[in-house]
Amino acid sequence: MRMAHLVTDCSFSPSPAVKTHPKSPNYGHNGIRFQNSKSSSSSLISKSCSKRSKKLFVTHASASVQAPADKTQTPLTGSQQASAHSSSKPKKVMVIGGDGYCGWATALHLSNKGYVVAIVDNLVRRLFDHQLGLDSLTPIASIQNRIRRWKSLTGKTIQLFIGDICDFEFLSEAFKSFEPDSAVHFGEQRSAPYSMIDRSRAVFTQHNNVIGTLNVLFAMKEFSEECHLVKLGTMGEYGTPNIDIEEGFITITHNGRTDTLPYPKQASSFYHLSKVHDSHNIAFTCKAWGIRATDLNQGVVYGVRTDETAMHEELSNRLDYDAIFGTALNRFCVQAAVGHPLTVYGKGGQTRGYLDIRDTVQCVELAIANPAKPGEFRVFNQFTEQFSVNELAKLVTAAGAKLGLEVQTKSVPNPRVEAEEHYYNAKHSRLSELGLVPHLLSDSLLDSLLNFAVQYKDRVDTAQIMPSVSWKKMGAKPKTLSV
Ligand SMILES: NC(=O)c1ccc[n+]([C@@H]2O[C@H](COP(=O)([O-])OP(=O)(O)OC[C@H]3O[C@@H](n4cnc5c(N)ncnc54)[C@H](O)[C@@H]3O)[C@@H](O)[C@H]2O)c1
């Protein structure tokens, strides 16, 4: 039985327990320096915690504790069953970013499916909300209470390592202690508008995402050579080329010679550029060190409930509707619920791949259960349907009418630099070949998402709906967003 260092005071405080990045003296904790204030909440948190603990992480139980049989576990099927239980010990999955939107749903799903799960997170996403004055539509419990509730309902333990993956010492200890078979990496700053607020957020995003992923790769090389990396990339890495988008690679004949090459990337924000850099670093380390990796180029995720998060209100997932972190369909449903016109940016022809959060967790499970081979760099396009923004607005308007909501649509000046009318046809067959059974966007799903938004509409701050970050007007100076 391996026990990691138990830190009770810092980790159980309501504030995020994160450690100052030792190599980044110009920034507050985790490389962030926000606004102009030297006494920002981030640096205060950093100081109080870093003094107290060198090894800043927690485990709630050892990996060898097994859950008792329980009624809530859904049966394992096919390849998943083989993967979670094929050897005498259940497989261990480290979910980096497991307190976030996709990560929390995935951690619970995998735990329910019989995997031994550890969450690694520095809770910086919650800090962004505090600093920008934002909040999830749904009230969310602290990560500690979430995990305790899960244990009390299912008997299953989820280990928790609170810390920053940009801190290699912390990450190394987490890898050595937990010894994962797979590392699912959601732990990044994931908002394009956030990365376009000002210079400090652009630098933070690229530092956090690129260095964090690089550290994960080094930790795997040093401590978990057999570990399979499942990394969340984004369909936004490809941009909107005027040809079909393939899954990661394209075969090109040029001047009479043919080769299969990485599909060209045309990122459209400093956030998307960080993901492109991640992909290159991962591909390189697969080649150089024999790392096994799957890059999941995920589309835009919508929805909030999964089988597991619906089990108790303390397990609720976050749902972002603001203009910085909210994604298209989730935002439209909340806008419809509060009677705000749907905010279509520009002409509304922007087309992207979308998927239900229940399919995010399914895709990750499929990738883990069918791992890449040593040295293999796989790319799966992870979405189930594609829609233009105008099509989404029409679908939400129709669903709203059925619920008696009068939904208006308004074209607002596009704060982004992007094509507003374009060709878009992205392949996405590799996860289906592994067995993905998608939850397609249907009337009933839209009804339930809208009903959900109506249920929590009193929590909506309508001041957060209109876009406030402009791609063209971003500057070097720290920017305070309007309140
Ligand atoms: N949500 C979407 O629609 C969507 C679409 C495409 C791709 N993705 C990708 O999926 C991943 C997860 O997205 P999400 O919506 O769940 O984001 P999220 O912000 O809700 O969750 C990310 C989590 O990672 C943590 N984190 C960030 N930096 C960290 C660090 N340095 N150390 C430790 N923890 C850190 C945050 O605290 C947060 O809990 C991201 O990589 C994102 O790029 C998301």
The ligand as an SDF file (V2000), in Angstrom:
LIG
                    3D

 44 48  0  0  0  0  0  0  0  0999 V2000
  -15.3780   22.1510  -22.9560 N   0  0  0  0  0  0  0  0  0  0  0  0
  -15.2850   22.0340  -24.2610 C   0  0  0  0  0  0  0  0  0  0  0  0
  -16.2400   22.2990  -25.0090 O   0  0  0  0  0  0  0  0  0  0  0  0
  -13.9950   21.5510  -24.8750 C   0  0  0  0  0  0  0  0  0  0  0  0
  -13.9320   21.4300  -26.2710 C   0  0  0  0  0  0  0  0  0  0  0  0
  -12.7610   20.9850  -26.8590 C   0  0  0  0  0  0  0  0  0  0  0  0
  -11.6650   20.6500  -26.0780 C   0  0  0  0  0  0  0  0  0  0  0  0
  -11.7390   20.7900  -24.7230 N   0  0  0  0  0  0  0  0  0  0  0  0
  -10.5480   20.4410  -23.9340 C   0  0  0  0  0  0  0  0  0  0  0  0
  -10.8910   19.5700  -22.8830 O   0  0  0  0  0  0  0  0  0  0  0  0
  -10.1210   19.8760  -21.7280 C   0  0  0  0  0  0  0  0  0  0  0  0
  -11.0460   20.0940  -20.5510 C   0  0  0  0  0  0  0  0  0  0  0  0
  -11.9400   21.1610  -20.8360 O   0  0  0  0  0  0  0  0  0  0  0  0
  -13.0020   21.6170  -19.7590 P   0  0  0  0  0  0  0  0  0  0  0  0
  -14.1040   22.2740  -20.4760 O   0  0  0  0  0  0  0  0  0  0  0  0
  -13.2930   20.5080  -18.8450 O   0  0  0  0  0  0  0  0  0  0  0  0
  -12.1520   22.7420  -18.9960 O   0  0  0  0  0  0  0  0  0  0  0  0
  -12.2380   23.2100  -17.4740 P   0  0  0  0  0  0  0  0  0  0  0  0
  -11.5670   24.5330  -17.4050 O   0  0  0  0  0  0  0  0  0  0  0  0
  -13.6150   23.0860  -16.9490 O   0  0  0  0  0  0  0  0  0  0  0  0
  -11.3220   22.1270  -16.7270 O   0  0  0  0  0  0  0  0  0  0  0  0
   -9.9200   22.1490  -16.7680 C   0  0  0  0  0  0  0  0  0  0  0  0
   -9.4160   21.7410  -15.3840 C   0  0  0  0  0  0  0  0  0  0  0  0
   -7.9780   21.7160  -15.4140 O   0  0  0  0  0  0  0  0  0  0  0  0
   -7.4780   22.3510  -14.2560 C   0  0  0  0  0  0  0  0  0  0  0  0
   -6.1470   22.8890  -14.5870 N   0  0  0  0  0  0  0  0  0  0  0  0
   -5.8380   23.8610  -15.4830 C   0  0  0  0  0  0  0  0  0  0  0  0
   -4.5210   24.0830  -15.4770 N   0  0  0  0  0  0  0  0  0  0  0  0
   -3.9690   23.2290  -14.5720 C   0  0  0  0  0  0  0  0  0  0  0  0
   -2.6540   23.0060  -14.1050 C   0  0  0  0  0  0  0  0  0  0  0  0
   -1.6070   23.7120  -14.5540 N   0  0  0  0  0  0  0  0  0  0  0  0
   -2.4380   22.0630  -13.1590 N   0  0  0  0  0  0  0  0  0  0  0  0
   -3.4830   21.3400  -12.6700 C   0  0  0  0  0  0  0  0  0  0  0  0
   -4.7630   21.5120  -13.0690 N   0  0  0  0  0  0  0  0  0  0  0  0
   -5.0000   22.4600  -14.0120 C   0  0  0  0  0  0  0  0  0  0  0  0
   -8.5090   23.4180  -13.9230 C   0  0  0  0  0  0  0  0  0  0  0  0
   -8.4740   23.8080  -12.5600 O   0  0  0  0  0  0  0  0  0  0  0  0
   -9.8220   22.7350  -14.3000 C   0  0  0  0  0  0  0  0  0  0  0  0
  -10.4010   22.0620  -13.2020 O   0  0  0  0  0  0  0  0  0  0  0  0
   -9.2680   21.0970  -22.0750 C   0  0  0  0  0  0  0  0  0  0  0  0
   -7.9630   20.6850  -22.3940 O   0  0  0  0  0  0  0  0  0  0  0  0
   -9.9500   21.6670  -23.2890 C   0  0  0  0  0  0  0  0  0  0  0  0
   -9.0310   22.3140  -24.1220 O   0  0  0  0  0  0  0  0  0  0  0  0
  -12.8820   21.2220  -24.1050 C   0  0  0  0  0  0  0  0  0  0  0  0
  1  2  1  0
  2  3  2  0
  2  4  1  0
  4  5  1  0
  4 44  2  0
  5  6  2  0
  6  7  1  0
  7  8  2  0
  8  9  1  0
  8 44  1  0
  9 10  1  0
  9 42  1  0
 10 11  1  0
 11 12  1  0
 11 40  1  0
 12 13  1  0
 13 14  1  0
 14 15  2  0
 14 16  1  0
 14 17  1  0
 17 18  1  0
 18 19  2  0
 18 20  1  0
 18 21  1  0
 21 22  1  0
 22 23  1  0
 23 24  1  0
 23 38  1  0
 24 25  1  0
 25 26  1  0
 25 36  1  0
 26 27  1  0
 26 35  1  0
 27 28  2  0
 28 29  1  0
 29 30  1  0
 29 35  2  0
 30 31  1  0
 30 32  2  0
 32 33  1  0
 33 34  2  0
 34 35  1  0
 36 37  1  0
 36 38  1  0
 38 39  1  0
 40 41  1  0
 40 42  1  0
 42 43  1  0
M  CHG  2   8   1  16  -1
M  END
$$$$
